[in-house]
Amino acid sequence: MFDILMYLFENYIHSEADIFVNQDDLTDELTKAGFHKDEIYKALAWLEKLADLQESHVKPYLTKASSASIRVYTDEEMLRLDCQCRGFLLFLEQINVLDFATREMVIDRVMEIDSPFISLDDLKWVVLMVLFNVPGQESAYAQMEDLIFDEQEGPLH
């Protein structure tokens, strides 16, 4: 499923191609690209839920948090996001790429990925996808994009 999300992000969203593609046409294209239909439907549902997270009535906790609060991860989240991933999320908050709401959106989307473990590289792409889809986060998106694509110069944190 994550491969499909990456394919869609690189070929439609990040390339600024026409993102108003008919879902049937998109499913056909992804099938021709070698993806299985059940994985395609999971990826499309993942993207729909990402869009839904912008609505405060869907996830009301996104509007109620103190900037001084500390995130405590559940056991399931800790299994999915290792120490390096959790540290990276904290780093992104410290440099103001993520705020509490976008952090929670990232964690929500990570927990919906059909994988028992999320690598740091996969997490970075989820962060990028979330920031791209949240209005008003253009600066954070650009900063995250710089972090991802300027990696060859050294470690991020």
JOPECOR-V500739 format. One record per helix or strand of 3 or more residues. SS is the DSSP state (alpha for helix, beta for strand). FROM is the first residue (numbers start at 0). TO is the last residue. If there is no record, write none. Layout:
[[SS:FROM:TO] [SS:FROM:TO]]
This chain:
[[alpha:1:12] [alpha:22:31] [alpha:36:51] [alpha:59:62] [alpha:74:79] [alpha:82:93] [alpha:99:110] [alpha:119:132] [alpha:137:148] [alpha:150:152]]
